[in-house]
Amino acid sequence: MADDDEREVAAWLLNVFPLHQIPVGLAQRSTLDQPMTPLIIISDWFEKQDTEVQVDIAGMAAFLMFDGADLVDLGSHKQVEFLRHWLSEVGLQAHTIVGRVLTFRVCFEYFAEGRFTDFGWRLSETALRKVVEEAERAANLDTMRLASNARRMLDGLPARKGMWIEVGKSWRELADACLTCSALRDWTSSQTEQPRTVAGRGSRG
């Protein structure tokens, strides 16, 4: 009976999120392993990101989403594991899933919006160069250490820029396909609406 229920859910999900609308690689999870919910779609996307990106996203979540969980002072590995569990937790009610999806989307886009564009990275580069110039003018041990850190960040900026712009493209594709308010409402309805059954007809005569 459980398998029948899972197949019903899978059928509804395919109606709400047709395979051709789901970004490549996000439709590979077996529905018998775990039904494809909007939250699991985000979880799969998260797992495909570079480790450095996962650490940045988990740090964002610790600061903006899990303020009461005392995660800010923990190591990055524990932050990543906490977010990973939060995204993949099973047995949640539909309204809880949608609430988590909306929370993650708003907080992540608020945090990462500037990382998705050339303009945002130009602002970061300008700010780092200003830090170097001001630190060198002060010319003491603390400011020179600060300047050294800023130069190291400048050296790594082109690679981080390219990586995050690709992250932005993949996130936008995902969000526009599966995480719009309309898609989430449709998915929620699919979880509460009973599948139609064909009533049996008695013989006449």
N, C-alpha and C positions, 0 to 999 in steps of 0.2 A: 504493500500500500504506500509505503514511504517513497519507493521508486516512482510510483504513479504520480504522487504529489510533486516530486522533483521534475518530472517530465512536463507536468502542467505548468509549473513555474517557468521552466526553460522555454516552453512554447510562447508564453506571454511575453517573456523578455525579448525573444526574437521579434515579436510583433512591435514592441516598443523601441528596441534598439536593433534594427536590421543589421546583419553582418556587414553589408557594404557601407554602412555609416560609421561603424566602429573602426578606429585607426588600426592599421596593420599590426598584428601581434597581440592585441588586447582581447581577441576572441578565441584564444587558444586554450584557455582554462576549461577543463571538463566540468560540465554542469553537475555530474554525479559527484565530483570532488567538492564543489562549492558553487551554489547558484550565482550567476553573474548579476550582481547588484551594482548600482552606481558607485557605491563605496569600494567594492572589490575592483571595479574598473580603475579607480584612482590608485588603489593598492598595487595593481599590476603595473600601472604607469610608473609609480614610485620605484618599484623594484628594478625597472629597466634603466634608471638613471645612474650616472657615475657616482661613485662613493662620495666624492667631494660635494656633489650636488645634494645627495641624501643627507649628509651632515648639515649642510646649510639649511635645508628645508626643515629638518628635525630641530635645529636650533631656533628657527623661526617659530615652530609650533610650541616649543617649550616656553618661549617668551610671550607669544600672542594668544595661544590657544589653551595652554595648560598651566596658567599662572598659579593655580592653587595646588599643583602637584609637586612642587619643590624640585623641578627638573632643571632650572636655569643653571644651578651650580654643579650639576652632575656632568660626567664626561659625555662626549659626543656619542660614544657607542650606546650608552644607556638611553640617551635621547632618541636615537634612531630606533632602538628596539621598542621603546614606549610608543612612538608614532606608528611603527609597523604593526604592533598589536592593535592599536586603536583603529587603524584602517581595515584590518582583516578579521576583527572579532566577529564570531558567528552567533546566530540566534537572536539578532537584534530586531526590534519592531521596525516596520517600514518608516514610521515618523522619526525614529531615532537615526536611521540610516540617512534620511534626507537632511535632518538637522546637522549631522556630521559632514555630509557632502557640502552643504552651504557654508558651514563654518570654515572648512578647509579652503574652499574656493575663494571666499572673501579675504581671509587672512593671507593666503599664499599670493594672491594677485596684488594685494596691498604691499606685501613684502618684496615681491620680485618684479613688479612692473618696470622699474627703472633698469633692471638687468636684461630686459627683453629687447632693448632698442639701442642703436648706435648713440643716440643722443644721451641716454642715461649713462653709458660708459664714458662718453666725453666729459660729462660732469664729474664722474669719479676720477678721471685722469687729472682734470684741472685741480680738484681738491687735493689730490695726493702731491702734485707738483708744488702747490702752495705750502703744504706741510713741510716738504723738503726745504724750500727756500727759507721759511721762517725758522726752522730748526737750525739750519746752517748759520743764519745770522746770529742766533743766540749763542751758538758755539760752546755748549757745556756738555758734560757726559750724558745727561738724560736726553737732551734734545738731539744729540748726535745719534744716540740709539734709536730715537724716534725717526730720524731721517733715514737711517739704515733700513728700518722696517718698511718705511714708505717706498724707498727705492726698490726693495724686494717685491712689494706689491705691484709697483709699476712694471717691473720686469715680467711678472706673471699675468698682467692685465690682458694682453692680446689673446692668450689661450683661454682665460676665464670668459672673456667677452664672447669668443666664438662658441664656447660650450653653452653658455647661458642663452645666447640667442637661439640656438638649436632647441634648448629646453623650452623656451618660450613658444617656438613654432609647434612643438609636439603637444604642449599643454593647450594651446589655443585650438588645435585640431580636436583634441579630446573634449575640451569644454564645449565647443560649438556643436559637436556631434551628440554628446551624451549627457551633458550637465546643465543644459538650459533649464529655466523654470518650467517651460512647457514639457520638456522630456521628463523632468522629475515628477511633475503632476501626473503625466501619463503612466509612469512607472508605479507611483503610489496607487493609482486607480487599479492598475493591473493586479496589485497584491490584495485588494479588498473585494474586487468583483468576482463573483462565482462563475466558473466556466459553464457555458451553456450545455444542456443535455437535451437529447432528442426524446420526447415523450413517446412511450410505446402506444400503439393503436390496437384496440381490441378488435377482434373479428366481428363482422356483422352477420346477422341472420340466425 
